Amino acid sequence: MSELRFLVFDAYPQSGRDALTAAGGTEAGTLYRRLLERLEPGAAVDVAFPADGPPATPNGVALEDYDGWVWTGSSLTIWHDDDPAVRTQIDLARHGYEVGMQQFGSCWAAQLAATAAGGEVGQNPRGREFGFAREIELNSAGQAHPMFEGKSHVFDGFTCHADIVTGLPESATLLASNEFTPIQALAVDHVSGSFWAIQYHPEYDLREIAALARLRREELIEQGSFGTRWEVRSWVEAAETLEDAEDREDLKDVLGARASVLEPGPRTLEVRNWIDHAVKPRRADR
C-alpha cells in the first residue's frame, strides 16, 4: 500500500487563528497534522482552511482522492448557518458523506457531523466545558465501536466548548456522554460516508489548553470556572510547567490531570483506531 493521504480542514476563520496564536496556542490544523504524521509515519498530510472560502486543495489533489478528512475545532458557531464560513463547511461535510469519505474530528467536528446529516446543535445551558471533560463514559454502543477499541470505559479528555449536539440525526449512534455534555462521541453513517466525531480534543496537550485559558479568561471567570484573573494565571502556569515536567505529581493533583489526558497513547487512541479501522479498509477497497 502506498502512503496514506489525509486532508485536515482547519475550521477556524483567519481571525480565530490569529487570536489563538496570539494567546500562545498552535493553529488547530497544525496540531492535527503533527498528530497524524506521528501516528502514521510517511503519510502525506495537507491542511486547508474552509472558513476562508471554498478550499483549493493543496498540491492539486482532488478532495475525493484523499483517504480521509479530519476536522478541527473552531471559534465559529455552527448554528449561525447563515454565515458563509459556516455554510461552506456544512456543505463540505455533506459532500464527504455523498462521496463515501471517511471523516473524523473533534469539538466543532462533532457538531458538524450531526448538522450535515440532519441533526441539531445549540448552546450548552451549563456554559463552557473547559480544561478537562471529566468521566466521559462509553455506553454499550461505544464499548463495541472500533473507535474505542482498547480505550478505558471511563476517561477524561481535554476540552473547550460552549456548543453541543442537542439532537442526533437518524443515521447517528451515540457512543459516549458525561455529566456536563450528553453527547461526547458519536458515529454517523450517512449516505455513503462515515464520520467518527468526539466533542473533546485528543490533539491537545497541557500547553494548548493553557493557551485557551488565556484566550477565554474573561468568559471563564464570568461563568465561575475561575474566580479571578490570578487564578487563571496560576492554572496556566501549573499546566505549562507540568507539560515540561511530567514527574510533578503535585501539579497533577492541583490540576486534577489524569493519565487519560497526560499520556499520548491513551489520549490519541481514537485517532489511531480511526486510521486502522476506517481509513485503511477504505483505501484497500479503492
N, C-alpha and C positions, 0 to 999 in steps of 0.2 A: 504494500500500500504506500503510495506517495504521501508526502506530508499533508497533514490536515490544514485547512484554511478557515480561519474564523473572521467574522466581521463584528467588531464591537461598536454598538451605537451608544456614543456618549450623549445622553439625553438632556444634558444641561444646555441652556442658551449661553451665548457668549458672556452676558452679564453675570450669570450664575457661576460660570467657570472662573471669571475674574475675581468674584467675591470669595470663592473657595480658596484660590491660590493666595489671595491677599491675607487670608486668615492662617496661612501656613499649611494648607492642605494640598493634596495632589489631585490633578484632574481625574475625574471618575473613569474616563476611557483608558487613561494610562494605568490606573490600578488594575483594571481587568486585563489589559494587555500583558502586564507583568505576570499576573497570576496564571493566565493561560500558557504563557511561554515557560513558566516554571513547571506547571503540571504536565505539559506536553512539549518537551524539548523538540525543536525542529519545526514546530508548527508555524505557519505564517499567520500573523495577526494584524489586521488592518483596523483603523479607527475612523469612524465617520461621525458627523455632527448634524443629525437630522433637524434639530431645533433651529439651525441656521438656514434651513431651506431644504428642498429635495436633495438627498445626498448624491454627490458624484462619487462613486466608489473609488477608493484608492487603487492605483495600479491598473485601472481599466477593467477590473474583474466585475462581471455582471453580478447583481445581488443574488440571483438564483444559483450561482456557481459556488458559493461558499458552502462549507459543510455544516456550519451552524452560525446562528446570530446570537450575540449576547447583548443585553440591555443593562445600562447602569441605572443608578438613582438619578434624581433630577430636582432642581429647585422650582420646577413648574407645578401647576395644579391641574390634574388631568380632567377634572370635571368642568374646567374652563375650556370646553372643546370648541368654542368659537375663536380661540387663539390659533392662528396658523401654525405656530410652533408645536402646539399640542395635536392639532388635527393631522399634520403631516406624519407624526409618529403613530397615531392610531391607524392611519391608512397603511403605513408600512407593516405594522404588526398583522393587520388583516391580510395583506399581500403574502406575508410569510405563511399564514395558515393556508392560504389558497394554493401556494406552490409546494406545499409539503415540507417546509423548512422546520428544522429543529431549533427552537428558541429557548433561551434561558436568561434569567436576570433577577435582580434584587430591587426591593423597595418600589420605586416607580414602576418597575417592570411587572410586579405582581398586579398593580392597578391597571397597567397597560394590557396584560394578558387577559384580565377579566373584561375590561371595557371593549377590547377589539372583538371579543366573542359574544358580546351582548350583556355583560354583567354591569354592576353598578358600583360606584366609588363615591365616597364623601369624607367629610372631616370626622376624625375620631372625637367623640364628645369628651373623652378623657384628656384631650390635649396631645402634645407631642411625646411619643415614646422615645426616650433618649438614653444613650450610653449603652446599657445592656438590656436586651429583651430577656426578661427573666423567665426561667422554667417553661420554655417552649416545649409543648408535649405533642408527640406524634399520636394521632388516632390509629385505629386499626388499619385504615387505608394507607396512612403514612408509613406505618411499620412494614407494610407489604410492598411499598412502592420502591422501585430501584433507585430513585434519587436519594433515599435514606439508607441504602444498604451499608451496614457497618456503623451506623450512627446510634448514639445513645437515644433511648426513647424520650428522655427529658434532657434539655440542654439550654444554655444561654447563647445569645448571639449579639454582635454589635448592631446598634440600631439608631436611627434618627429619622422619624417621620411623623407627620401630623394627619395625613390622609390614610384611609384604609379601604379595602374592598368591603362593601356593605351588602352586595348581592352577587352570588355566584351565577355565572351563565350555566345553562343546562349541560354544556359539554365539559364542565369543570368538576374536579374532585377535590374536596377539602382534605388536606393532609396533616396540618398542624395548627395549633392555637396556643395562646397563653391568656392570662387574666386581662392583660391590657389590650390585646388585639386579637379578636376572634378568628381572623384568617391570617395566619403567619406563613402558610405554604399552600400552594395549590398546583394542580396539574391540569392543563386544558388540552384536550384532543378535539380539534375543531376543523371542519372541512377536511383537508388532507394533512394538516400540520400539527405540531405538538409544541407546547410552551410550558416548561417547568419553571415556576417562579416562587420566590421567597420574599417575605417582607423585610427581613434582616439582611445583614451585609457580610458575607464571607470574605469579601475582598478588603475589608478594613483591617487596620491594626490599631493599637492604642494611640499612636501619633495622629492618625487620621481622625479618630473620634475626638481627640483633644482639639484639633483644629475646628471641628464642627461646634464644639462647646464655645470657642471664641466667637465663631460666626453667629451662633444662635443665642448668645449670652443674655440679651435683654428679654427675649421671649421665654427663655428657661427660668429666669428669675421671676418674671411676671406670673408664670403658671405654677411656681412653687417648687420646681425641681432643684433650685438652689435659692438660698436666702439672700445672698449678697454677691457683689462682684468679686469680693475677696474669696468667697467660697468657690466661685467658678475658677478663679486664678489658681487656687490651691489644688483643685481637682485636676486642672490641666497640667500643672507641674508634676503631680503624682503620676498621671498617666504617661507623660512623656519620659519621666525618669524610669518607670517600670519597663517601658518599651526597650530601653537600653540596658536595663539591669534586671534580668529575668529572675535573679535569686533574691530579690527584695520581697520576702514574704510579708513584711509589714505593710508594704504598699498594696499587695494583693488583698490584704484584709481591709485596708482603708477603702479601696475601690470596689471590693466585692468581686474581683476579677477571678473567674474560674477557668479551669483547663480547657473547657469547650470553646472559649474565645481566645485564650492565650496561646494554645498550641496550634500551629498552622495545619497540621494533618487533620485533626477533628474539625477544625473551623471551616476548612475548604472542601470537605468530603462531598458535599452536594455537587460542586462543580466537577470534581473528579468522576463522580458517578454519571453525571450528565454526558461527559465526554465518552465514557466507556459504554454506557447502556443506551444512549440516544444517538450521538453523533457518529460514532464508529460503525454501528449497524447500518445507518442510513448511507454512509459512504460506501460500505461494502455492497449495498444493493444497487448502487447507481451504475 
